[in-house]
Amino acid sequence: MLVRLVLWNLADSTTTIHELRRYLRDESVDAFEQAPGLRFKVWVSDEATERWGALYLWESREAAEALRAPASQARELIGKEPDIAEEFDVEATIEGRFEIDELSRRGLAFDEPAL
């Protein structure tokens, strides 16, 4: 298994966190749901520091490499490559106890009203 972390500083970007949220809701989440070998992806943001990124959990390095040219347009919307792009081997995993049955389609991108 492999974890990939990508982070952008949007301060000098051509887009905003709100525009990226709309992109998640309208396009990106659907596209990544179909990615072979992608076990989990979480998109993250920090409006105060104008940062945006994602964390991927892949079944294998091969699956991650197959999607290296991303099915997403985030790089185009942001206008540059990520400021941080790193990969890590997975040492161990767990699934904790939780109260939310379904994890898909949760978060701020789905909390904002669609325009």
N, C-alpha and C positions, 0 to 999 in steps of 0.2 A: 504494500500500500504506500501511497505517496500523498503528501500534503503540499499544495502550492498556495503561496500568499502573494497577492499583488496589492499595492497601495499607490495612490496618486495624491499629490498635493494639488488641489484645484485652484489655488490662488492665482495662478497665471494661465488658467485653462479657458477654453472657449465655451464651457458649459457650467451648469450649477448642479448642486445636489438635487434640487427639485426637478430639474429636467432629467437627471439620471434616474430618479424614482419613477417618473412617468415612463421612461424607456424600459425599466424593469417590469413594471406592471403590464405594459402594452406589448413587449416583444421578448426581452431577454429571458425571463423566467420560463416561458413556454419553450424557447429554443433549447435551454440547458436541461430541461426535463427529459429531453430525448437523447442526451449525450451518452453514448455507450461507455460504461465503466465509471461514470461519475456517481459516487455513492452519496455525496452531500456537497452542497455549495451554500455558503452564506455570504451575502453582500453586507458591507459595513460602511458606516459614515460617521463623521464627527463635524457637525456644522460649525462649531466654534473654531476649529482649526482648518476647516475647508479640506478635509481628507475624505477619500472614498476608496473602497477596495473590495476585495473578495478573498475568501478562503475556500479552497477546494479539497475534497477528500476523494482520491482516485483509487480504484481497485488495484491498479498496477501502473508502473511507469510507462508501459506501452500504451495504455489507454490515455494517459495524460499527454504523451507525445503525439498521439493521433489527433488531438484537439489543440495542439500548440498554436496553430493558426486559428484563433478563436472564432467561434460561431457568433460572437457578439460584436457589436459595433462600438463598445465602450471606448476603445482606443481612438476611434474616429471622432466620437462625440467630445472626448476630453481633449483631443488634439495633440497627444504625445504618448510616448511609452510610459509604463508605470515607473514611479520613482523608486519603488522597491518591488522586486520580483524574485522570490526565493522558493526553493523546494526543499522538503525535508522527508526523510524516511519515517515511517510510522513505527514507533516502538511498541505501542499497545493501544487498545481501544476499549471503551466501555459504553454502555448505554445506561444512563442513570434512571432513577425513578422520577416520573414526571406526571403532571396533571393534564397537560394538553395532549390529546390523542393524536392529532394530525399536525405535523410540523410544517408541511408545505403551505406556501402562500400566507405567511405571517410576516409582520413587520410594517415599518412606516410606509413603504411603497403601496401597501394594500390598505393602510389606514387613511391615507389622504383621499379625498373625493376625486374621482376621475373627471377630467375637464372635457 
